[in-house]
Amino acid sequence: MEKKSIRLMLCFLMMVSIFVGIGSVKSAFAEDTVTLEFSQWWEPELPQGAFRSLMDKFEEQNPGIKVELLSGPYSSTKEQIVAGAATGTMSDVVGLDGAWVNDFVKQGAITDLSKLMTDAGYDASALAAQIQINGATYMIPVVNFVYPLFINEDILKSAGVESAPSTRSEFAAAAKAMTKPEANVYGWVLPLSLEVPNGIQNDVMSWVWASGKSMLKDGKPDVTNSDVKSAVEFIKGLYDAGVIAPGAFTMKEQDKVEEFTNGRVGMMIDSLAHINTIRERNPELKFSLAAVPAEDGYDGKRGLPYASWGIGIAENSQHKAEAWKLVEFLMSEEVNSELSTIANAFPGNVNSVPDFVKTDELFGSAFEIYQKGYPANEFVGLPVAEDLMRAFDEQFQLMLEGDQTVDEMLQKVQEAWLKEF
């Protein structure tokens, strides 16, 4: 009996050690697995399941790293990321708008990607762009959405306009011919909501950049220059002529797209990201794309407004090396081609080519416009960029209403902007 008891005791101890060993292995595995939080607004704007599929591919190539997607609309994602920046609770990897970068760097919320690239031995020559502050990279544009001129072909033809406007005078004439207030149809749509003031970037300053001009001088505000004044006066003329769709002062970008999609405006400046949305909501709508018209007589390269899905890494992240692997994965030639294709955007890797350039006539024409011009968005990297847009917007609305002159408006904007520099 004694020997039997000893044998039973030894068996019991062996079983305990096995279970403890299994538990230790599981515990070690759990400790070795890194979960990256990735906050962005991209997933909801892509075909269902497409972005998760890319993350699954990343996880397969990088055993021990998992990606948890925190996805939502642009506005709510921005609120979440801004709150995380202020409290030091930002997700490991974050989708970034270039307008946020300067503020986040000042807060110490996002990390220096240049250092991570160096540590990883990464060759940055394939990156189409890097957003830098004081010589260090803090954001990499993953894909770029250009903002050409969208034109309703039916409204254009019914107005007797033979071709897309290429100059400001041609645009003004076309907008006037298209406008039929009795039918609730207008030539152009201009979103100037103070809540989301990116209309100043995409729909106002685009007229300056289209003629190769600038709102800055030596990196400082220069909104009183003759080129900005000329663009503002041009828009004022359109407003006074009644060719801009009503409700501009409270209109947001999504409202602008709705107006165009429903055939209530002839022209708008908008992102390529909305092409498929427009097609889905109104399959019968015939529309084309053109470069934003330039000043009469200008024959140089045209600046084309753009916005990016930028990416950055939180300074508070405990897994910066793993987070960089995810960035590197998204910027690789094959993955970046795939992402830009499903996003209907232009790639952030110079060697990547989206499939739609060859298969979709509309996107092909946009790519031609892009190749003939250059991407232009001077708000990227500026301090409190959204506040600068809002300050411009406030004075711009007063000027449009006739409460101040163009010169008075621009001088007030210049003073307000200088305080932020």
Residue pairs with C-beta under 8 A, 6 or more apart in sequence:
32 64
33 64
33 65
33 66
34 64
34 65
34 66
34 319
34 322
35 65
35 66
35 67
35 68
36 65
36 66
36 67
36 68
36 91
36 92
36 93
36 319
36 322
36 323
36 326
37 68
37 70
37 91
37 92
37 93
38 55
38 67
38 68
38 69
38 70
38 91
38 92
38 93
38 94
38 95
38 326
39 70
39 71
39 77
39 80
39 81
39 84
39 90
39 91
39 93
39 94
39 95
40 69
40 70
40 71
40 77
40 94
40 95
40 309
41 71
41 72
41 73
41 74
41 77
41 78
41 95
42 51
42 71
42 95
42 309
42 343
43 51
43 52
43 69
43 71
44 71
44 72
44 73
45 273
45 343
46 342
46 343
47 342
50 342
51 69
51 71
52 69
54 330
54 335
54 338
54 339
55 67
55 69
57 335
58 65
58 67
58 325
58 326
58 329
59 65
59 66
59 67
61 329
62 322
62 325
62 329
65 322
65 325
65 326
67 326
70 77
70 80
70 91
71 77
72 80
75 196
77 95
78 97
78 100
81 90
81 91
81 94
81 95
81 96
81 100
82 100
83 89
84 90
84 91
84 94
84 109
84 314
85 103
85 104
85 107
85 109
85 110
86 107
86 109
88 109
88 316
89 316
90 109
90 110
90 314
90 315
90 316
90 317
91 314
91 317
92 313
92 314
92 317
92 318
92 319
92 320
92 322
92 323
93 311
93 312
93 313
93 314
93 317
93 323
93 326
93 327
94 110
94 311
94 312
94 313
94 314
95 309
95 310
95 311
96 104
96 110
96 139
96 310
96 311
96 312
97 307
97 308
97 310
98 131
98 139
98 141
98 307
98 308
98 310
98 377
98 379
98 380
98 381
98 385
99 198
99 201
99 379
99 380
99 382
99 385
99 386
99 389
100 385
100 386
101 110
101 131
101 133
101 138
101 139
101 310
101 312
101 380
101 381
102 133
102 381
102 382
102 383
102 384
102 385
103 383
103 384
103 385
104 110
104 138
104 312
105 133
105 138
106 383
108 315
109 314
109 315
109 316
110 138
110 139
110 312
110 313
110 314
110 315
111 138
111 312
111 313
111 314
111 315
111 317
111 320
112 136
112 137
112 138
113 130
113 136
113 137
113 138
113 139
113 140
113 312
113 313
113 324
113 327
114 132
114 135
114 136
114 137
115 136
116 122
116 313
116 320
116 321
116 324
117 124
117 137
117 324
119 321
119 324
120 321
120 324
120 325
120 328
122 324
122 328
124 130
124 137
126 331
126 333
126 349
126 350
126 351
127 140
127 331
127 348
127 349
127 350
128 141
128 144
128 347
128 348
128 349
128 350
129 140
129 141
129 144
129 308
129 348
129 375
130 137
130 139
130 140
131 137
131 138
131 139
131 140
131 141
131 310
131 380
131 381
132 138
132 381
133 381
138 312
139 310
139 311
139 312
140 310
140 311
140 312
140 327
140 331
140 348
141 308
141 309
141 310
141 348
142 308
142 309
142 310
142 311
142 330
142 331
142 336
142 339
142 348
143 308
143 309
143 336
143 339
143 340
143 343
143 345
143 346
143 347
143 348
144 306
144 307
144 308
144 345
144 346
144 347
144 348
144 375
145 271
145 272
145 273
145 306
145 307
145 308
145 309
145 343
145 344
145 345
145 346
146 271
146 272
146 304
146 305
146 306
146 346
146 366
146 369
146 370
146 375
147 202
147 206
147 269
147 270
147 271
147 272
147 292
147 304
147 305
147 306
147 307
148 269
148 270
148 272
148 289
148 290
148 291
148 292
148 304
148 366
148 369
149 164
149 165
149 267
149 268
149 269
149 289
149 290
149 291
149 292
149 293
150 260
150 267
150 268
150 269
150 270
150 287
150 288
150 289
151 164
151 266
151 267
151 287
151 288
151 289
151 290
152 178
152 260
152 263
152 265
152 266
152 267
152 285
152 286
152 287
153 286
153 287
153 288
154 263
154 285
154 286
155 178
155 185
155 263
155 265
155 266
156 164
156 174
156 178
156 266
159 174
159 177
159 178
159 266
160 177
161 173
161 174
161 177
161 178
164 288
164 290
165 171
165 173
165 174
165 267
165 290
165 293
166 290
166 291
166 293
166 294
167 293
167 294
167 295
167 296
167 298
168 207
168 234
168 293
168 294
168 295
168 296
169 296
170 293
171 188
171 267
171 293
172 234
172 237
172 238
172 241
172 243
174 187
174 266
174 267
175 186
175 187
175 188
175 238
175 241
175 243
175 266
175 267
176 187
176 241
176 243
177 187
178 185
178 186
178 187
178 243
178 266
178 267
179 185
179 186
179 187
179 242
179 243
179 266
181 242
184 264
185 263
185 264
185 265
185 266
186 243
186 244
186 245
186 246
186 264
186 265
186 266
187 238
187 243
187 244
187 265
187 266
187 267
188 238
188 243
188 244
188 245
188 265
188 266
188 267
188 268
189 244
189 245
189 248
189 251
189 256
189 259
189 260
189 265
189 267
189 268
190 199
190 203
190 204
190 235
190 239
190 244
190 245
190 248
190 251
190 256
191 199
191 203
191 248
191 251
191 252
191 253
191 255
191 256
192 199
192 200
192 248
192 249
192 250
192 251
192 393
192 396
192 397
193 199
193 249
193 250
193 251
193 252
193 255
194 249
194 390
194 393
194 394
194 397
195 252
196 252
196 253
197 386
197 389
197 390
197 392
197 393
198 253
198 386
198 389
199 251
199 252
199 253
199 256
199 389
199 393
200 389
200 390
200 392
200 393
200 396
201 305
201 377
201 379
201 389
202 253
202 269
202 270
202 271
202 305
202 307
203 256
203 269
204 231
204 232
204 235
204 392
204 396
205 215
205 228
205 231
205 305
205 378
205 379
206 269
206 292
206 303
206 305
206 376
207 231
207 234
207 235
207 292
207 293
208 214
208 215
208 227
208 228
208 231
208 303
209 292
209 302
209 303
209 304
209 305
209 376
209 377
209 378
210 291
210 292
210 293
210 294
210 302
210 303
210 304
211 227
211 231
211 294
211 295
211 298
211 300
211 302
211 303
212 294
212 298
212 300
212 301
212 302
212 303
213 225
213 227
213 228
213 231
214 222
214 225
214 227
214 378
215 221
215 222
215 223
215 225
215 228
215 378
216 222
216 378
217 225
220 418
220 421
221 413
221 414
221 417
221 418
221 421
222 228
222 414
223 392
223 410
223 413
223 414
223 417
224 407
224 410
224 411
224 414
228 410
229 406
229 407
229 410
230 295
232 396
232 399
232 406
232 409
232 410
233 406
235 400
236 399
236 400
236 406
238 244
239 248
239 400
245 251
245 259
245 264
245 265
247 255
248 400
249 397
251 259
253 270
256 268
256 270
257 268
257 270
257 274
257 277
257 278
259 265
259 268
260 268
260 270
260 278
260 287
261 277
261 278
261 281
261 282
261 285
262 282
263 282
263 285
269 292
269 305
271 307
272 344
272 345
272 363
272 366
273 343
273 344
273 345
275 344
275 362
275 363
276 344
278 285
278 287
279 285
288 362
288 365
289 362
289 365
289 366
289 369
290 369
291 302
291 304
291 369
291 372
291 373
292 302
292 304
292 305
294 302
301 372
301 373
301 374
302 372
302 373
302 374
303 373
303 374
303 375
303 376
304 369
304 370
304 373
304 374
304 375
304 376
305 376
305 377
306 375
306 376
306 377
307 377
308 348
308 380
309 343
309 345
311 327
311 330
313 320
313 323
313 324
313 327
314 323
317 323
329 335
330 336
330 339
331 348
331 349
332 349
333 349
333 351
333 352
334 352
336 347
336 348
336 349
336 352
337 347
337 349
337 352
337 353
337 354
337 355
339 345
339 347
340 346
340 347
340 348
340 352
340 354
341 354
341 355
341 356
344 354
344 356
344 363
345 354
346 354
346 367
346 370
347 353
347 354
354 363
356 363
356 364
357 363
357 364
357 367
358 364
379 385
379 388
379 389
382 388
383 420
383 421
384 420
387 420
388 416
388 417
388 420
391 413
391 416
391 417
392 413
392 417
395 404
395 409
395 410
395 412
395 413
395 416
396 409
396 413
398 404
398 409
399 405
399 406
399 408
399 409
404 412
